[in-house]
């Protein structure tokens, strides 16, 4: 159905159910992209901003491992029927098609934080014009075209981040809310080589994201996790709120709705790991 036919249709005519809702530019104007690697503190920042500025904080929409009645993600989208663009070879169109359905599930008028991990930026599209198809960051390209601002959350202490990632993957516990009951966590011992390998991979992913966003000309603010848990954390939250053009009071009693898991504090050979890394690439220690 073309635009003229859509406007001329009788009020009681029902649209084809498989057709996506029309995109509303106001949805993009109220959206903020939060991009990071895993174990960067994105849940802490996202949920804190949600509480302070009454923002909507849906689960990672481009995470293909997440679905549920209260979440609309790429997994939900792929499971739905009806015609849709091919997610790999028609990536740009597929992103818009997905976003049209995603925004339909969001509450009206409230700002929305789109939580995106580095790898999820490549969930749509490949460069099929090359002899060997290459993944491209179609998600970032399209969000940038829609003039959505990006908060880039990073960590300076990549060893601590790598330890947090390895422990979380081992236990399957990625988020602890401040209201959750305290649990006794068992001590762990990690391979220094495995920690350093993970830290290098995290650094490479962070640096690649910087290069890609710079090449695209993305309007972004880089924020360090360590700054958000420092004694001067209020200053950095205010900086973020100014960047996204939101105002919020930060009560004196405010605390993050997630609890620090302190994975490094449970590692029995932490000193050995730090020494191993320092001898080879001390910048990874932060």
Secondary structure, 3 states (H helix, E strand, C coil): CCHHHHHHCCCCCCCCCCCCCCCCHHHHHCEEEEEECCCCCHHHHHHHHHHHHCCECCCCCCCCCCCCCCCCCHHHHHHCCCCCCCCCCCHHHHHHHHHHHHHHCCCCCCCEEEEEEHHHHHCCCEECCCCCCEECCHHHHHHHHCCCEEEEEECCCHHHHHHHHHHHHHHCCCCCECCCCCCCCCCECCCHHHHHHHHHHHHHHHHHHHHHHHHHCCCEEEEEHHHHCCCCHHHHHHHHHHHCCCCCCCCCCCCCCECCCCCHHHECCHHHHHHHHHHHHHHHHC
